[in-house]
Amino acid sequence: MTLENQTSAEETELDNSKQDSLYGAVEAILMVAEMPLSLVHIAASLDTPVDQVRSVVNQIKADFDGVNGSRVRGFELREVGGGWRIFVRTDFEWAVREFIANENPTKLSQAALETLAVIAYRQPIARGQIASIRGVNVDTVIKTLLSRGLITELFTDSETGAINYGTTETFLETLGINSLDDLPLISPYLPGVNEALEPDTSGER
């Protein structure tokens, strides 16, 4: 091998190493993201050109989907609300439901019950709105309620990227009611609260 060929091979190996490192970095960020991330956001976080991040994101999506002979993963990368986020693959949602159903049931904390009440009466509602109403950070509580199958992600706001939450059939079954219309009025206990918890139909976020 000539010196020129050896230098070229070393440069190629270095480029591949950088590409693998970028792939791992982008994948790690997407794994912990709680809302869709735009390519610009990821690129800025890694101080990397957007075109390179776009290429890596497309490669990750293809790998998850089993393109080019790779194994189809139980999760997938979806573009929603102007960004990218990892979701459970639709074909395997049943497995997650079974897992949740078979977990040892424990009582919900007071914080979880209060957050669940806010979601039930105000849905659809974003995490930031819930935190504003309760006056505390609700990230951990939201994860708990999602893992119990009591709430679900309804949609992602196209303008803000905020995920809006609502209750599930499991929530109704747990309370023994047929619909949200059967929820009890809370005004007899907290005067004025019903009005405050009515869904916001003005379109404002």
N, C-alpha and C positions, 0 to 999 in steps of 0.2 A: 504493500500500500504506500502510495506516494505521500509526501508531507501535506500536499494540497487536499488529497482525499481524506487523510486522517483529520485534518482541521475541519473539513466539511462534515464529517461524521460526528465529531465532538460538538459542533454547533447544532446539528440536528438533535442530538441527544439532550443538549441543554434546552432547546426549544420545547421538546417533548416534556421535559421535567417541569418547565414553567407552566405548560398547558395543563399537566396533571395537577399541579399545585393550585392553579386557578379553578379547575374543575372541582377539586375538593373544597376550596374556600366557598365557592358559590353554592355548592350542595349543602354545606354546613349551615350557611346563612338561611337558606330556604327551609331547612329542617326545623329551625327554631322560630321562624317567622310566624306571628299570630295574625297577620293580615297580608294581603297581596303586596308584593314588592315590585316596583317598577324597575326596568333595566337601568334607568338613570340613577335610581337610589342605590342599587347594588354596585354599579360602576363607581359611583362617588365614594361609597364605603370602602371599596378595594383599590381606589385610585387607579382604575383601569379603564381603557377606552370602551365606550358603549358597544361598539361593534364586536369586540372580543367577548364581552359578557353575553351579548345576544347569541353568539355562536356557541358558547358553552352551555347556556340555558337550553338551546335547541338540542344540543347533544345529550344533556341530562334527561330531557323529556323523551328523546328517542330511546335512550338506554332503559328508562323506566317502562316504556311501552313495549319493549322486547324487539325493537327494530334491529336488523342485521344479526339476527340469531341469538341475541341476549335474552335472558329469562324475563318474562313479564313480572313486574313487581306487584305487591299488594297495595301499593300506593301509586299515585300519578301526579304529574305536574300540570296544573291547569292555569290558563291565562284568564283571569277574572277581574273585573273592576279596574282595568288598566294596569294590572300587575300580575305577578306570578306567585303561586302558592301550592304547597303539597297537600293533597287530599287523599283520603282512603279511596281506592279504586272501587267504583260502583259494584263490580262483580263480587267484592269481598265485604261489603257493608254488613251482610248477614253475620259474618264471623265476629265483627266488632259488637253487634247487638247481642250475640250469644255470650260473648266474653263479659259484657256489662251485666247481662241478666244473671250470670252465674257468680258474680262477685259477692263476697260476703256483705250483706246490707248493714250499714251503720246509720245512725241518726244524723240528720243534717245539723250543722251548727246554726246558731242564731243568725249569724251573718249570711249563711247560705239561704236560710228561710226568708230573710228580709229581701235579699237580692232576687230570689225566685218570685216573691210577691210583686216586686217592682216590674219584673219582666212580664208576669202574667197579666197585670192590669194595664201595662203601658205598651205592650208589643205592637208592631216591631220597634225595637229600641236598640241603640248602639251602646257599646261598652262605656264610652265617654259620658253618655247621658245617664247611664245607671250610676256611674261613679259620682256624677254631679248631684243626683238625687240623694244618694246615700252619704255623700261627703267623705268617702274613703275609697282606696284602691280596691277594685273588685276582680283583678286578674285571676287570682287563685280560686276565688269562689266560682267564677265563670267556668274554669276548667273542671271543677268538681261537679257542677250541674250538668256540664256537657258529658262527662264520663258516666254520670248516672242515667243519661238519656232523658233527663227532665226538660232540657232545652235543646234547641238546635239552631244552626246558622241559617237564617231565612234567605238573606241576600246580601250582596256587597254594594254599598252606595257608589255609583259610578263617578260621582264628583269628589267625594272625600276618601273613598277607599275603606270606609268604616263598615265593619260587619254588623248587621242587624240581627238580633236574636228574638226567638219566640219559643213558646212552650210546645211540647210534643204530645202525642197520643198517650205515651207513658205517664205524663203528668196528669192527664185527665183520668186515666185508669187508677192512678195512685190516690187521687182525691175521690174517686167514685162518682164522677160527673160525666155527662155526655158531651158537653161543649163549654166554651168559655162563657157563654151566656148564663150558665148555671153557677158561676162564681158568686159568692155572697157579696152583697154591698158592704163596704167597710165604713160607711158614714156613721152608722150607729155607734161605732167604737172610736173613730177618729173623725169628728166633724170637719167637713171641708176637704177631706182627702180624696173623695171620689172625683171631684172636679179637677183636682190637681193631677190625678192619675189618668184622666181621659186621654186617649190617643191624640197626638198632635196631627190634625188634618190640614194645617195651614201650609204644609210643604216646607216649612223651615226646619233646619237641622240644629 
